[in-house]
């Protein structure tokens, strides 16, 4: 991934950029039991249209029961396509390929909806990759407007396929199309949704641990969804001992870069701050090009080199080297 050149604010781009006014996302509140923003049943509801875009409607009367979102039931015919079967989905085009998985744009033969098929190759000696097991187990229990929805899981002898809702782009591609920084209204819209999605998983004791623009999906109506939970961890917030090999280098906090394996939700919040800056200025906040030491140098150049006065306990971190670099904090930081 290369840094984006700053080409000035998108003065031509209007709020929500290319998104028409009648299709803008109207930010909704989740209806969880602990959500402080819960609304009465006679007010705005969230439903999904055929293309998974969010639309709003109001109930016609307070006494009438609102429609509920349900999964499509499998056809009764034994020869009809069913959920959980490999032949229930048609691959349309290849979207990308990683070290252990390939992602395709597909179509469900059960209900005709577009889906994203994450096909994970299984090795006979190694079995199913632990990241795939972790991602599937976590996403099965997460249902939120700002979390990508896992529709189905298909297991065969050669592959494990995770079937997700299809979202047409991500924040990285969106920023590439609008260089020089996003419109302030878009920044607020995306940041709010990012924080709301994180709040949802953090309240369930889950850390994402790999926040970056590529893992934030953007729908055609401006709805942001957290994706790629392969590095996520659950049940231990605050953490006890984790790996420090988490988070893409540009979005990794300095304590983890210095070898700390004890961290909590602040790990994800550092990534939020980096993404926030990147949306505003159009280039990454700390684009290290070489290694961990280069990444630390870029952070210290802006925030100053830490010491025991400014960061109590920093000398005890495994990779901290006193005197390695000395920078004063920038006055504007």
C-alpha positions as a printed NumPy array, in Angstrom:
array([[  0.   ,   0.   ,   0.   ],
       [  1.42 ,   3.353,  -0.947],
       [  0.787,   6.71 ,   0.599],
       [ -1.729,   8.974,  -1.06 ],
       [ -0.47 ,  12.34 ,  -2.286],
       [ -2.266,  15.288,  -0.76 ],
       [ -3.986,  17.312,  -3.5  ],
       [ -5.96 ,  19.785,  -1.408],
       [ -9.472,  19.597,   0.002],
       [-12.141,  18.219,  -2.308],
       [-13.813,  21.571,  -2.871],
       [-15.736,  20.142,  -5.822],
       [-16.993,  17.225,  -3.779],
       [-20.16 ,  18.052,  -1.916],
       [-21.166,  16.5  ,   1.419],
       [-21.227,  12.708,   1.094],
       [-19.204,  13.217,  -2.09 ],
       [-20.834,  11.206,  -4.877],
       [-23.693,   9.882,  -2.758],
       [-27.058,  11.415,  -3.826],
       [-28.989,  13.306,  -1.175],
       [-31.88 ,  10.845,  -1.155],
       [-29.507,   7.925,  -0.558],
       [-27.435,   9.29 ,   2.299],
       [-27.188,   7.111,   5.341],
       [-29.342,   8.303,   8.164],
       [-27.385,   7.232,  11.223],
       [-29.45 ,   4.835,  13.333],
       [-28.989,   3.62 ,  16.884],
       [-28.783,  -0.063,  17.691],
       [-31.544,  -1.535,  19.792],
       [-29.362,  -3.346,  22.324],
       [-30.477,  -3.526,  25.923],
       [-27.72 ,  -1.263,  27.155],
       [-27.739,   1.255,  24.3  ],
       [-28.307,   4.752,  25.724],
       [-29.714,   5.898,  22.361],
       [-32.59 ,   3.377,  22.197],
       [-35.71 ,   4.788,  20.536],
       [-39.394,   3.99 ,  21.097],
       [-40.99 ,   1.468,  18.764],
       [-43.184,   4.095,  17.12 ],
       [-40.182,   5.996,  15.779],
       [-37.687,   5.337,  13.016],
       [-36.849,   1.691,  12.323],
       [-34.024,   0.082,  10.352],
       [-34.769,  -2.392,   7.606],
       [-32.772,  -3.629,   4.636],
       [-33.674,  -3.212,   1.012],
       [-32.887,  -5.727,  -1.703],
       [-29.323,  -4.456,  -2.125],
       [-28.664,  -4.341,   1.644],
       [-28.809,  -0.533,   1.629],
       [-30.337,   1.002,   4.71 ],
       [-33.677,   2.734,   4.331],
       [-35.911,   4.42 ,   6.859],
       [-39.605,   4.213,   7.424],
       [-42.07 ,   5.103,  10.148],
       [-44.76 ,   2.849,  11.507],
       [-48.227,   3.905,  10.453],
       [-49.574,   3.602,  13.978],
       [-48.142,   3.024,  17.416],
       [-50.317,  -0.015,  17.981],
       [-49.414,  -1.854,  14.787],
       [-46.615,  -4.394,  15.088],
       [-43.555,  -3.476,  13.047],
       [-42.179,  -5.89 ,  10.456],
       [-39.237,  -7.998,  11.534],
       [-36.117,  -8.858,   9.581],
       [-35.879, -12.615,   9.081],
       [-33.54 , -14.924,   7.263],
       [-35.02 , -16.47 ,   4.138],
       [-36.202, -19.996,   4.831],
       [-34.809, -22.76 ,   2.679],
       [-37.136, -24.027,  -0.073],
       [-38.994, -27.199,   0.795],
       [-37.957, -29.046,  -2.361],
       [-34.996, -31.396,  -1.697],
       [-33.456, -30.381,  -5.032],
       [-33.666, -26.634,  -4.372],
       [-30.557, -24.699,  -3.262],
       [-30.165, -24.519,   0.512],
       [-27.991, -22.606,   2.959],
       [-24.811, -24.411,   3.963],
       [-24.291, -26.009,   0.529],
       [-21.448, -25.086,  -1.837],
       [-23.683, -25.271,  -4.912],
       [-26.046, -22.673,  -3.414],
       [-23.731, -19.855,  -4.475],
       [-22.478, -18.777,  -7.885],
       [-19.049, -17.119,  -8.2  ],
       [-19.227, -14.012, -10.372],
       [-15.736, -12.509, -10.186],
       [-12.538, -12.624,  -8.154],
       [-12.109,  -9.654,  -5.818],
       [ -8.791, -10.425,  -4.155],
       [ -6.414, -13.074,  -2.877],
       [ -4.433, -13.4  ,   0.339],
       [ -1.981, -15.868,   1.818],
       [ -4.651, -18.385,   2.807],
       [ -7.924, -17.178,   1.265],
       [ -9.466, -15.887,  -1.956],
       [-12.454, -13.541,  -1.997],
       [-15.073, -13.661,  -4.748],
       [-18.13 , -11.634,  -5.56 ],
       [-20.982, -14.105,  -5.733],
       [-24.715, -14.556,  -5.924],
       [-26.968, -16.649,  -3.732],
       [-29.152, -19.152,  -5.578],
       [-31.399, -19.277,  -2.502],
       [-32.566, -15.654,  -2.535],
       [-30.728, -14.026,  -5.472],
       [-28.747, -11.589,  -3.306],
       [-25.139, -10.582,  -3.962],
       [-22.645, -11.983,  -1.45 ],
       [-18.911, -12.001,  -0.789],
       [-17.394, -15.49 ,  -0.699],
       [-14.229, -15.84 ,   1.363],
       [-12.828, -19.206,   0.282],
       [-10.192, -20.503,   2.7  ],
       [ -7.913, -23.248,   1.46 ],
       [ -7.471, -26.145,   3.892],
       [ -4.125, -27.878,   4.219],
       [ -4.299, -31.602,   4.977],
       [ -1.393, -31.443,   7.42 ],
       [ -2.298, -28.126,   9.081],
       [ -6.097, -28.262,   9.034],
       [ -8.28 , -25.158,   9.203],
       [ -6.348, -21.891,   9.817],
       [ -6.996, -20.632,  13.343],
       [ -7.725, -17.144,  12.011],
       [-10.659, -18.527,  10.008],
       [-12.043, -20.4  ,  13.009],
       [-11.681, -17.277,  15.139],
       [-13.355, -15.027,  12.57 ],
       [-16.296, -17.371,  12.02 ],
       [-16.916, -18.016,  15.708],
       [-16.888, -14.317,  16.566],
       [-18.987, -13.071,  13.656],
       [-21.71 , -15.676,  14.262],
       [-22.568, -13.807,  17.452],
       [-22.278, -10.238,  16.13 ],
       [-25.357,  -8.573,  14.645],
       [-24.973,  -4.827,  14.149],
       [-25.418,  -2.318,  11.323],
       [-21.711,  -1.404,  11.465],
       [-20.39 ,  -4.984,  11.525],
       [-20.225,  -6.988,   8.303],
       [-22.885,  -9.706,   8.382],
       [-21.898, -13.367,   8.13 ],
       [-24.688, -15.129,   6.199],
       [-23.452, -18.693,   5.919],
       [-20.561, -21.116,   6.525],
       [-19.748, -23.915,   4.071],
       [-17.258, -26.629,   4.998],
       [-15.901, -29.146,   2.509],
       [-12.859, -31.382,   2.505],
       [-10.773, -28.855,   0.541],
       [-12.156, -25.466,   1.63 ],
       [-13.959, -23.479,   4.284],
       [-16.143, -20.739,   2.772],
       [-17.469, -17.799,   4.758],
       [-20.415, -16.113,   3.041],
       [-20.72 , -12.394,   3.857],
       [-23.073,  -9.652,   2.757],
       [-21.628,  -7.919,  -0.295],
       [-20.332,  -4.374,   0.192],
       [-18.968,  -2.751,  -2.943],
       [-15.915,  -0.826,  -1.67 ],
       [-13.751,  -0.049,   1.361],
       [-12.448,   3.127,   2.97 ],
       [ -9.004,   2.775,   1.359],
       [-10.48 ,   2.648,  -2.147],
       [-12.884,   5.457,  -1.287],
       [-10.02 ,   7.739,  -0.171],
       [ -8.053,   6.855,  -3.297],
       [-10.995,   8.101,  -5.384],
       [-11.122,  11.354,  -3.381],
       [ -7.47 ,  12.386,  -2.817],
       [ -6.491,  15.317,  -0.646],
       [ -8.805,  14.469,   2.232],
       [-12.519,  13.76 ,   2.506],
       [-15.265,  16.295,   2.973],
       [-15.69 ,  17.083,   6.721],
       [-19.277,  15.804,   6.66 ],
       [-18.071,  12.457,   5.323],
       [-15.332,  12.284,   7.945],
       [-17.914,  12.794,  10.695],
       [-20.248,  10.231,   9.163],
       [-17.59 ,   7.527,   8.821],
       [-15.941,   8.246,  12.17 ],
       [-19.237,   8.027,  14.049],
       [-20.062,   4.675,  12.474],
       [-16.556,   3.347,  13.146],
       [-16.806,   4.313,  16.814],
       [-20.312,   2.872,  17.104],
       [-19.205,  -0.464,  15.644],
       [-16.182,  -0.57 ,  17.949],
       [-18.329,   0.278,  20.963],
       [-20.545,  -2.684,  20.118],
       [-17.696,  -5.214,  20.038],
       [-15.805,  -3.676,  22.98 ],
       [-18.907,  -3.972,  25.165],
       [-18.805,  -7.672,  24.29 ],
       [-15.145,  -7.919,  25.339],
       [-13.846,  -8.247,  21.781],
       [-10.805,  -6.456,  20.351],
       [-10.581,  -6.099,  16.573],
       [ -6.751,  -5.749,  16.584],
       [ -6.43 ,  -4.996,  12.86 ],
       [ -8.105,  -1.675,  12.16 ],
       [ -7.073,  -0.116,   8.849],
       [ -8.945,   1.497,   5.93 ],
       [ -8.905,  -1.771,   3.947],
       [-10.923,  -3.462,   6.71 ],
       [-13.635,  -0.797,   6.812],
       [-16.235,  -1.516,   4.147],
       [-18.326,   1.316,   2.658],
       [-21.724,   0.639,   1.078],
       [-23.147,   2.625,  -1.819],
       [-25.248,   4.597,   0.687],
       [-22.3  ,   5.519,   2.908],
       [-22.784,   2.866,   5.577],
       [-19.494,   1.761,   7.173],
       [-18.963,  -1.812,   8.359],
       [-16.076,  -3.345,  10.3  ],
       [-14.708,  -6.427,   8.56 ],
       [-11.891,  -9.003,   8.713],
       [-11.982, -10.314,  12.275],
       [ -9.181, -12.821,  11.688],
       [ -6.962, -11.194,  14.332],
       [ -9.771, -10.331,  16.757],
       [ -9.724, -11.672,  20.306],
       [-12.562, -12.13 ,  22.775],
       [-13.263, -12.651,  26.461],
       [-10.184, -10.931,  27.867],
       [-10.599,  -7.156,  27.963],
       [ -8.473,  -5.829,  29.54 ],
       [ -6.028,  -8.371,  28.195],
       [ -3.527, -10.475,  30.017],
       [ -0.979, -11.7  ,  27.489],
       [ -1.421, -11.382,  23.75 ],
       [  0.903, -11.285,  20.795],
       [  2.547,  -8.012,  19.817],
       [  2.397,  -9.068,  16.153],
       [ -0.993,  -7.487,  15.585],
       [ -2.287,  -4.525,  13.575],
       [ -0.77 ,  -3.371,  10.285],
       [  2.393,  -1.368,  11.002],
       [  1.013,   2.08 ,  10.115],
       [ -1.854,   1.698,  12.592],
       [  0.02 ,  -0.075,  15.403],
       [  0.328,   1.853,  18.708],
       [  3.787,   2.651,  20.118],
       [  3.462,   0.431,  23.211],
       [  2.826,  -2.601,  20.978],
       [  5.673,  -1.558,  18.677],
       [  7.878,  -1.493,  21.779],
       [  6.972,  -5.091,  22.585],
       [  4.061,  -4.804,  24.998],
       [  1.719,  -7.808,  25.06 ],
       [ -0.659,  -6.313,  27.615],
       [ -3.227,  -4.037,  26.042],
       [ -6.928,  -3.312,  25.967],
       [ -9.372,  -1.289,  23.885],
       [ -6.766,   1.473,  23.521],
       [ -5.134,  -0.773,  20.895],
       [ -8.119,  -0.244,  18.603],
       [ -8.508,   3.42 ,  19.578],
       [ -4.992,   4.271,  18.37 ],
       [ -5.997,   2.849,  14.99 ],
       [ -9.141,   5.   ,  15.041],
       [ -7.013,   8.112,  15.585],
       [ -4.695,   7.217,  12.706],
       [ -7.649,   6.598,  10.377],
       [ -9.273,   9.876,  11.478],
       [ -6.136,  11.833,  10.541],
       [ -5.843,   9.98 ,   7.241],
       [ -9.44 ,  10.808,   6.271],
       [ -8.807,  14.505,   6.974],
       [ -5.435,  15.011,   5.282],
       [ -5.546,  12.302,   2.604],
       [ -2.274,  10.614,   3.607],
       [ -1.421,   8.171,   6.38 ],
       [ -0.534,   9.706,   9.749],
       [  2.589,   7.573,  10.318],
       [  3.548,   5.806,   7.052],
       [  6.587,   3.792,   8.13 ],
       [  8.406,   2.42 ,   5.087],
       [ 11.068,   0.125,   6.552],
       [ 10.563,  -1.615,   9.865],
       [  9.347,  -1.182,  13.454],
       [ 12.145,   1.238,  14.315],
       [ 11.263,   3.444,  11.339],
       [  7.623,   3.392,  12.427],
       [  8.58 ,   4.465,  15.958],
       [ 10.762,   7.266,  14.569],
       [  7.813,   8.678,  12.629],
       [  5.603,   8.617,  15.72 ],
       [  8.243,  10.178,  17.988],
       [  8.969,  12.868,  15.39 ],
       [  5.409,  14.136,  15.904],
       [  4.668,  13.234,  19.515],
       [  8.171,  13.469,  20.96 ],
       [ 10.391,  10.715,  22.371],
       [  8.799,   9.318,  25.548],
       [ 10.545,   9.136,  28.915],
       [  9.54 ,   8.127,  32.416],
       [  8.099,  11.595,  33.06 ],
       [  5.832,  11.68 ,  30.001],
       [  5.16 ,   7.923,  29.884],
       [  5.644,   6.144,  33.243],
       [  6.857,   2.586,  32.708],
       [  8.117,   3.06 ,  29.161],
       [ 11.652,   1.988,  30.15 ],
       [ 10.323,  -1.417,  31.154],
       [  8.988,  -2.208,  27.681],
       [ 11.046,  -4.962,  25.985],
       [ 12.136,  -3.014,  22.884],
       [ 12.611,   0.445,  24.385],
       [ 16.153,   1.749,  23.937],
       [ 16.903,   4.966,  25.863],
       [ 18.796,   7.506,  23.792],
       [ 18.065,   5.739,  20.521],
       [ 16.165,   8.783,  19.253],
       [ 15.365,  12.117,  20.859],
       [ 12.616,  14.28 ,  19.418],
       [ 10.71 ,  17.163,  20.919],
       [  6.934,  17.156,  20.698],
       [  5.602,  19.267,  17.842],
       [  3.729,  22.313,  19.118],
       [  0.796,  21.591,  16.783],
       [  0.461,  17.94 ,  17.785]])
